Amino acid sequence: MATEVLLYIGEPLAKYRFPDGHPFSIDRQRAFWDEARKQNLDRRVQVLPPRGASLDELLRFHTGRYIQTVEARCNAGNGYLDYGDTPAVRGLFEAGCAVAGTALDALERIMAGASVRTFQPVGGLHHARADSAGGFCVFNDLAIVIRSLREIHRVRRVAYVDIDVHHGDGVFYAFEDDPDLIFADIHEDGRYLYPGTGHAHETGAGAAAGTKLNLPLLPGAGDREFFAAWERVLDHLRRNRPEFILFQCGADGLRGDPLAHLRLTPAAHAHAARTLCRFADESCGGRLMAFGGGGYDLKNLAAGWCAVLREMV
Ligand SMILES: [Zn+2]
């Protein structure tokens, strides 16, 4: 079994950014990569370049009409793709395609047996819906990977695990009634934070009832609350026997993030990554794709993502 982690870094991903003054204007990829090199993690991974997604690939999740609208508005370069969080800027369409295409490159390499673990720091755009942008997210790379697993690779039972401080609504609602999408999400309570969803009573619809686990934490919660919630995530995964894991490890739950109010430390990310890798090894042939997700403090995201990568290697 090939175990070297495939890591995706490159300019087309760095261009997934918004104008000055926006929380997502900072060079997140560089902050992560500088810290990873400081920790010598770069020598323990295989670094690969991004690639773009084709229209057909985007259509695995998004509507044609939405894709056209994004391209037109980004080319015009003004206004917003949503209600005011996600500006339509020139180059964003191509950058969104790079995020989605890179995730598919990672998936294809895992399915071809090149590795079992991949990490894409600029990725995990979990708020995008099939027909709308939201919360800085244009194309939902995670949902495109899930659809591709089913349609192209015939892998049905997929686990989606999300520790970004925001609820992964774009994935949750797209698969709410899908009994083979095992969902577990620890986030700040939606009564206090965007997108306002992910309540504990949201456990899946119809035949999927019980396959979704939403664990909201109150503002101010730290590692103690996270570790307790994480045990429930692992129980949920063990009960539901997935074949493949997607891990959105947003770093915006760390203490001091400018957009949210949890007080995690990178120990939370390390613990989650360590136990999730172990579970993947035992139950999924090791197959795990990790995505950086949110994180708007450069020091925090470098520390959180490197904690995850360290456990993965
Ligand atoms: Zn977030």
Residues whose N, C-alpha, C, O or C-beta is under 5 A from the ligand:
A	BS01	ZN	D164 V165 H166 G250 D252 G294
